[in-house]
């Protein structure tokens, strides 16, 4: 079983942490304790092993750790890539299914693009729940343009992504190039209303402050 292959790779300390993360809610609670990875020393794509060791994560790293925890407890390790306009940044979440409904685990520094309870009938319905939250900071334009089909990490050996020591650029590229679906018709996207001032204020809320560089 895939779960047993993951367990065999983890150290006792790693197993102790992930063994406690028995539900999506507990996984999200754990991710919320990790400071955001601001990549002060350069871009990173850390494996769950490195994320646990460094105790910091951005959205991709948080989604990978969540997927590893889900797989450890016998669920499918699924990701979803939310693609945006070129001037904004993509977001990655881990998907889970409960009683025929879909939810998402998300690592973010803001009040938007967060955890989703399992109340959505399909991955598309879940992806659409992020549409009105996805706003460009400066232009106030809604920027979500596509979402991936559930991306199953169990197609890869666990050692390639759960405990890898190198940066996982190859996995980012595989997710980016996987099958994606458009959010809406192009003619509808041209008629979108920009976010209001009160909506833009929510973007100012941040959970973790970026550390100041030492002189």
Beta strands, then each sheet from edge to edge (+ up, - down):
strand 1: 35-36
strand 2: 56-57
strand 3: 78-84
strand 4: 91-98
strand 5: 101-105
strand 6: 116-120
strand 7: 144-148
strand 8: 151-152
strand 9: 180-182
sheet 1: 1+ 2+
sheet 2: 6+ 5- 4+ 3- 7+ 9-
sheet 3: 6+ 5- 4+ 3- 8+
end
